[in-house]
């Protein structure tokens, strides 16, 4: 059950020339949310102790090249060269990470990176 917009696995444009960056950041997180119903009203199941089984999870991964200020005097920052991956809990983690790896391999010259930084 996934209530997020599903993208096709290869939804990115493959560039002619791969980007060369010093650092490549990959952040992974998940978002828990509650459902009012799955398909129609009243279809939620209950645990033995009486609580509804109405929780779901979104997996969120974003790849970016760095951080820069939004404006010269701004305290806010924005991510540079960002690509987002978001899937529901029905997709296997290995499939999602393979999609991220395929994107990184197709877009960046990984051999020239000084370091890849992963935050989970």
Buried (B, 14 or more C-beta within 10 A) or exposed (E): EBEBEEEEBEEBEEEEEBEEBEEBBBBBEEEEEEBEEBEEEEEEEEEEEEEEEBEBBBBBBBBBBBEEEEEEEEEEEEBEBEBEBBBBBEBEEEEBBEBBEBBBEEBBEBEEBEEBEEEE
